[in-house]
Amino acid sequence: MAEAVAKEVFSPPTKRARTDNHSDTSTTTTTTTTTTTTQLDHSDTVDSTTTDRITEVSQDQLFTTFEDFEVVRILNTNEEQKSIAVEGRLAGKEGTAVVCLQKLPFSAEKLSEIFSDATSLKMLFRNDVYYNKLALMPSEFNEIKATIIYPAEEKHVLRFEKQPSSFVDETPQLYQEVTRPFIETSAFSKEWIYNILEHKKEVDRIVFEDTDPEVGFILLPDLKWTGNQVEDLYLQAIVHRKDITSLRDLRPQHIPLLKNIREKGMAAIKDKYGVENHKLRVYLHYQPSFYHLHVHFTALSFDAPGTWIGKAHLLSSVISNLEVCGDYYTRAVLSFTVKDNHPLRAKFKAKGYFTE
């Protein structure tokens, strides 16, 4: 087995185990310029695809400001997550852009700088002992995460667009007749994933790597986490193997891989960020945002997108299912939610699954 290597190049926040009273990465290919991330419901989003329309050099020079950005329409807003996604374009350039903005969570380590004379308070009203004010904090505390996809394809826009969802109870037969053909013909490019695995992109963001070709993986911050604070800790483990697309492909021979991800991923997170194993939620998505096996690690008290029934499957349960019944994921009915504008739902509708 190849040696596992903990990476020191990614600078983590100060180690501090978060407490429960707190509340689909940088650009990976030539199509997605990611400044930071947003926390709209991107459990169905894909980080990036590939295109020849823009060279790598020219793309790196885009979006240093929003001076030439024109908003076409609002795709989604989320008051709870303080986020917004818009469709737009760059003045004088071809192609659609998707931009997502989200306010960052507070960092406990910086509270002393906020509660100082650098923050001014503006009175809204007072009633007895209750004061309602606006706090005008120093500009460095007003940073907003920005995710930019350019040039964005129509499927990027559809995935960010607010839509009602439908529930699908996917039988093994429906998987073979509907979902599997969709994966083989309609899924997003995985070039950005291979860029990470081959150390062509985001090398400085790798937190840990096990290079074994059978059970190895790369652990790095997810698209939805800046890596600057543990309040919204979110990492992904991407396996080196390229022959496993989703839960449906898992067999007993993959148990060592899954256990390796769980054990070494948790150990790396504890070492880097000081978050204990019992404070982590470790799970897989079905349907996943991209069809290359990956595992999500989030802080337990963080309400991460895609952790609901119909989306998330705990890694511990997946391992247990395979240990009890080796062909569980070839025989089980797997239920999931899908947006009504998603191409996969259209495939199920064409099959006659939906009667409307």
C-alpha positions as CSV (number, residue, x, y, z in Angstrom):
1,M,0.0,0.0,0.0
2,A,1.4,3.4,-0.9
3,E,2.2,5.7,1.9
4,A,-0.4,8.2,3.0
5,V,0.8,11.7,3.2
6,A,-0.6,14.6,5.3
7,K,-0.2,17.8,3.4
8,E,1.2,20.9,5.1
9,V,0.7,23.3,2.2
10,F,-2.9,24.1,3.0
11,S,-3.1,26.6,5.9
12,P,-5.9,25.6,8.3
13,P,-7.6,27.9,10.8
14,T,-6.5,27.8,14.4
15,K,-7.3,24.4,15.9
16,R,-10.5,24.7,17.9
17,A,-13.2,22.2,18.3
18,R,-16.5,23.8,17.4
19,T,-19.3,23.7,19.8
20,D,-23.0,22.9,19.1
21,N,-24.2,26.4,19.9
22,H,-22.8,27.7,16.6
23,S,-24.9,27.7,13.6
24,D,-22.6,19.4,-5.9
25,T,-12.8,24.7,-3.9
26,S,-11.0,27.2,-6.0
27,T,-11.2,26.9,-9.7
28,T,-10.6,23.4,-10.9
29,T,-10.7,23.6,-14.7
30,T,-10.7,26.1,-17.5
31,T,-14.4,26.8,-17.1
32,T,-15.0,27.8,-13.5
33,T,-13.3,30.7,-11.8
34,T,-14.1,30.3,-8.1
35,T,-13.1,33.1,-5.8
36,T,-14.8,31.4,-2.9
37,T,-18.1,29.7,-2.4
38,T,-21.8,30.0,-1.8
39,Q,-24.1,28.0,0.3
40,L,-27.3,28.0,-1.7
41,D,-28.5,24.5,-2.2
42,H,-25.6,23.4,-4.3
43,S,-25.9,19.7,-3.3
44,D,-26.8,19.1,-7.0
45,T,-24.2,21.5,-8.5
46,V,-21.0,20.6,-10.3
47,D,-17.8,22.5,-9.6
48,S,-16.7,22.9,-13.2
49,T,-16.5,21.5,-16.8
50,T,-14.1,21.9,-19.6
51,T,-14.2,24.0,-22.8
52,D,-11.9,25.4,-25.4
53,R,-13.6,28.8,-25.5
54,I,-11.3,30.5,-23.1
55,T,-7.6,29.7,-22.5
56,E,-6.3,29.2,-19.0
57,V,-4.2,32.4,-19.1
58,S,-7.0,34.6,-20.2
59,Q,-9.5,33.1,-17.8
60,D,-7.2,33.8,-14.8
61,Q,-7.4,37.5,-15.8
62,L,-11.2,37.6,-15.6
63,F,-13.3,38.7,-12.6
64,T,-10.7,40.7,-10.7
65,T,-13.7,43.0,-10.1
66,F,-17.4,42.9,-11.1
67,E,-17.0,46.1,-13.1
68,D,-18.0,44.6,-16.4
69,F,-20.6,42.1,-15.0
70,E,-24.2,42.6,-16.0
71,V,-27.0,40.8,-14.1
72,V,-29.5,39.2,-16.4
73,R,-31.8,37.6,-13.7
74,I,-31.8,36.3,-10.2
75,L,-31.7,32.5,-10.1
76,N,-32.2,31.9,-6.4
77,T,-32.1,33.6,-3.0
78,N,-31.9,32.1,0.4
79,E,-32.7,34.3,3.4
80,E,-31.6,31.7,6.0
81,Q,-28.2,31.1,4.3
82,K,-27.8,34.8,3.4
83,S,-27.0,33.9,-0.2
84,I,-28.0,34.8,-3.8
85,A,-27.3,33.3,-7.2
86,V,-27.6,35.3,-10.4
87,E,-27.3,34.7,-14.1
88,G,-25.3,37.4,-16.0
89,R,-22.8,38.2,-18.6
90,L,-19.6,40.1,-19.1
91,A,-19.9,43.3,-21.2
92,G,-18.4,42.8,-24.6
93,K,-17.9,39.1,-24.2
94,E,-19.8,36.0,-25.3
95,G,-21.1,33.4,-22.8
96,T,-23.2,33.2,-19.7
97,A,-21.9,33.5,-16.2
98,V,-23.4,32.2,-13.0
99,V,-22.4,34.1,-9.8
100,C,-23.3,33.1,-6.3
101,L,-22.7,35.3,-3.3
102,Q,-23.0,34.4,0.4
103,K,-22.1,36.1,3.6
104,L,-19.5,34.4,5.7
105,P,-20.2,33.0,9.2
106,F,-18.6,34.7,12.2
107,S,-15.3,33.4,13.5
108,A,-15.1,33.1,17.3
109,E,-11.3,33.9,17.1
110,K,-12.1,37.4,15.7
111,L,-14.9,38.5,18.1
112,S,-12.5,40.7,20.1
113,E,-11.8,42.7,17.0
114,I,-15.6,43.1,16.3
115,F,-16.4,44.1,19.9
116,S,-14.2,47.1,19.8
117,D,-14.3,50.8,19.0
118,A,-13.7,49.9,15.3
119,T,-17.4,48.9,15.2
120,S,-20.0,51.7,15.3
121,L,-23.6,51.2,16.2
122,K,-26.6,52.9,14.6
123,M,-29.8,53.1,16.5
124,L,-33.0,51.7,14.9
125,F,-35.2,51.8,18.1
126,R,-35.2,51.1,21.8
127,N,-38.0,49.7,23.9
128,D,-37.3,49.4,27.6
129,V,-34.2,47.2,28.0
130,Y,-34.3,46.1,24.3
131,Y,-32.0,47.9,21.8
132,N,-32.3,47.3,18.1
133,K,-29.2,48.6,16.2
134,L,-27.2,48.2,13.1
135,A,-23.5,47.3,13.6
136,L,-21.2,48.8,11.1
137,M,-18.1,46.6,11.3
138,P,-14.6,47.1,9.8
139,S,-14.5,46.3,6.1
140,E,-12.4,43.1,6.6
141,F,-15.4,41.6,8.4
142,N,-17.7,42.2,5.5
143,E,-16.2,39.7,3.1
144,I,-18.6,37.8,0.9
145,K,-17.9,34.4,-0.6
146,A,-18.2,34.5,-4.4
147,T,-18.5,31.4,-6.7
148,I,-18.2,32.2,-10.4
149,I,-18.9,29.8,-13.3
150,Y,-17.9,31.1,-16.7
151,P,-18.6,30.3,-19.4
152,A,-21.6,28.5,-17.8
153,E,-23.6,25.9,-19.7
154,E,-27.4,25.7,-19.6
155,K,-27.2,22.8,-17.2
156,H,-25.2,25.0,-14.8
157,V,-27.9,27.6,-14.9
158,L,-30.7,25.0,-14.3
159,R,-28.9,23.5,-11.3
160,F,-28.6,26.9,-9.6
161,E,-32.1,28.0,-10.5
162,K,-34.7,27.7,-7.8
163,Q,-37.1,25.0,-8.6
164,P,-39.6,22.7,-6.8
165,S,-38.4,19.1,-6.5
166,S,-39.9,15.6,-6.9
167,F,-39.2,12.4,-5.1
168,V,-38.1,9.3,-7.0
169,D,-38.1,5.8,-5.7
170,E,-35.4,4.3,-7.9
171,T,-35.7,0.5,-8.3
172,P,-32.7,-1.5,-9.7
173,Q,-34.6,-1.7,-13.0
174,L,-35.1,2.1,-13.2
175,Y,-31.5,2.6,-12.4
176,Q,-30.5,0.3,-15.4
177,E,-33.0,1.8,-17.8
178,V,-33.0,5.5,-16.8
179,T,-30.3,6.6,-14.4
180,R,-27.3,4.7,-15.7
181,P,-27.8,5.8,-19.3
182,F,-28.1,9.3,-18.1
183,I,-24.8,9.0,-16.2
184,E,-23.1,7.6,-19.3
185,T,-24.4,10.2,-21.7
186,S,-25.5,13.4,-19.9
187,A,-23.4,13.9,-16.8
188,F,-20.9,16.8,-16.4
189,S,-17.3,16.4,-17.5
190,K,-15.0,15.0,-14.8
191,E,-11.9,16.7,-16.1
192,W,-11.7,19.0,-13.1
193,I,-11.7,16.0,-10.8
194,Y,-8.8,14.4,-12.7
195,N,-7.0,17.7,-12.5
196,I,-7.1,17.4,-8.8
197,L,-6.1,13.7,-8.7
198,E,-3.2,14.3,-11.1
199,H,-2.0,17.3,-9.1
200,K,-2.6,19.7,-12.0
201,K,-4.9,21.9,-10.0
202,E,-5.5,22.9,-6.3
203,V,-2.4,21.2,-5.0
204,D,-2.0,23.9,-2.4
205,R,-5.5,23.1,-1.0
206,I,-4.9,19.4,-0.4
207,V,-5.2,18.6,3.3
208,F,-4.3,14.9,3.1
209,E,-3.6,12.3,0.5
210,D,-3.4,8.5,0.5
211,T,-1.8,7.6,-2.9
212,D,-2.7,3.9,-2.9
213,P,-4.5,3.2,-6.2
214,E,-7.1,0.9,-4.6
215,V,-8.0,2.5,-1.3
216,G,-6.4,6.0,-1.7
217,F,-8.0,9.4,-1.9
218,I,-7.4,13.1,-1.7
219,L,-9.0,15.2,1.0
220,L,-9.5,18.9,0.4
221,P,-11.9,21.7,1.2
222,D,-15.3,21.5,-0.6
223,L,-16.5,24.2,-2.9
224,K,-18.8,25.4,-0.2
225,W,-16.0,26.1,2.4
226,T,-13.4,28.8,2.3
227,G,-11.2,26.9,4.8
228,N,-10.9,30.0,6.9
229,Q,-12.9,29.0,9.9
230,V,-14.3,25.7,11.4
231,E,-17.7,27.2,11.9
232,D,-18.8,25.8,8.5
233,L,-16.1,23.1,8.0
234,Y,-16.8,21.1,4.9
235,L,-14.3,18.8,3.1
236,Q,-14.5,16.2,0.4
237,A,-12.6,13.0,0.0
238,I,-12.2,12.1,-3.7
239,V,-11.1,8.6,-4.5
240,H,-8.2,7.8,-6.8
241,R,-10.2,5.0,-8.4
242,K,-12.0,6.0,-11.6
243,D,-14.4,3.0,-11.9
244,I,-16.9,3.9,-9.1
245,T,-19.5,6.4,-10.0
246,S,-21.9,6.3,-7.1
247,L,-23.5,4.2,-4.4
248,R,-24.9,1.8,-7.0
249,D,-21.4,0.6,-7.9
250,L,-20.3,-0.3,-4.4
251,R,-19.6,-3.9,-3.6
252,P,-18.0,-5.8,-0.7
253,Q,-14.5,-5.3,-2.2
254,H,-14.9,-1.6,-1.7
255,I,-15.3,-1.8,2.1
256,P,-11.5,-1.4,2.7
257,L,-11.7,1.8,0.6
258,L,-14.6,3.2,2.5
259,K,-13.1,2.4,5.9
260,N,-9.8,3.9,4.9
261,I,-11.6,7.2,3.9
262,R,-13.5,7.3,7.1
263,E,-10.6,6.5,9.4
264,K,-7.8,8.6,7.7
265,G,-10.2,11.4,6.7
266,M,-11.4,11.9,10.3
267,A,-7.8,11.6,11.6
268,A,-6.6,14.3,9.2
269,I,-9.4,16.6,10.1
270,K,-8.8,16.2,13.8
271,D,-5.1,16.9,13.3
272,K,-5.6,19.9,11.1
273,Y,-8.7,21.5,12.6
274,G,-9.1,20.1,16.1
275,V,-12.6,18.7,15.3
276,E,-13.3,15.4,17.1
277,N,-14.7,12.4,15.2
278,H,-18.0,12.6,17.1
279,K,-18.5,16.2,15.9
280,L,-18.4,15.2,12.2
281,R,-21.1,14.1,9.8
282,V,-19.6,11.8,7.1
283,Y,-21.8,10.8,4.2
284,L,-22.3,10.3,0.5
285,H,-24.9,11.8,-1.8
286,Y,-27.4,10.0,-4.0
287,Q,-27.8,11.3,-6.6
288,P,-24.3,12.8,-6.3
289,S,-23.4,16.2,-7.8
290,F,-20.7,14.4,-10.0
291,Y,-20.4,10.8,-10.8
292,H,-17.0,10.0,-9.4
293,L,-17.1,8.5,-5.9
294,H,-16.5,11.1,-3.2
295,V,-17.4,11.4,0.5
296,H,-18.5,14.5,2.4
297,F,-17.1,15.6,5.8
298,T,-19.0,18.4,7.5
299,A,-19.1,19.8,11.1
300,L,-22.0,18.2,12.8
301,S,-23.6,21.5,13.9
302,F,-23.2,23.0,10.4
303,D,-26.5,22.8,8.5
304,A,-24.8,21.9,5.3
305,P,-26.8,21.6,2.1
306,G,-27.7,18.1,1.0
307,T,-27.9,16.5,4.4
308,W,-31.6,15.7,4.3
309,I,-33.5,12.4,3.7
310,G,-33.5,11.8,-0.1
311,K,-30.0,13.0,-0.5
312,A,-27.5,11.9,2.2
313,H,-26.4,8.4,3.1
314,L,-24.2,8.1,6.2
315,L,-20.9,6.4,5.4
316,S,-21.1,4.2,8.5
317,S,-24.5,2.9,7.2
318,V,-23.2,2.3,3.7
319,I,-20.3,0.2,5.1
320,S,-22.8,-1.7,7.4
321,N,-25.1,-2.4,4.5
322,L,-22.3,-3.8,2.4
323,E,-21.1,-6.0,5.3
324,V,-24.6,-7.4,5.9
325,C,-25.5,-7.8,2.2
326,G,-22.7,-7.6,-0.4
327,D,-25.0,-6.7,-3.3
328,Y,-27.2,-4.3,-1.3
329,Y,-26.8,-1.4,-3.7
330,T,-27.6,-3.5,-6.7
331,R,-30.9,-4.8,-5.1
332,A,-32.1,-1.8,-3.0
333,V,-34.6,0.8,-3.9
334,L,-32.8,4.1,-3.5
335,S,-35.0,7.1,-3.0
336,F,-33.8,10.6,-3.9
337,T,-35.1,14.2,-4.6
338,V,-34.5,15.8,-8.0
339,K,-35.3,19.3,-9.1
340,D,-38.2,19.6,-11.5
341,N,-36.0,21.2,-14.2
342,H,-33.3,18.6,-13.9
343,P,-32.6,16.6,-17.1
344,L,-32.7,13.4,-15.0
345,R,-36.3,14.1,-14.0
346,A,-37.1,14.6,-17.7
347,K,-35.7,11.1,-18.3
348,F,-37.9,9.6,-15.6
349,K,-40.9,11.5,-17.0
350,A,-40.3,10.1,-20.5
351,K,-40.2,6.6,-19.0
352,G,-43.7,7.2,-17.5
353,Y,-42.6,7.5,-13.9
354,F,-44.4,10.8,-13.4
355,T,-48.1,10.8,-14.3
356,E,-48.8,14.6,-14.5
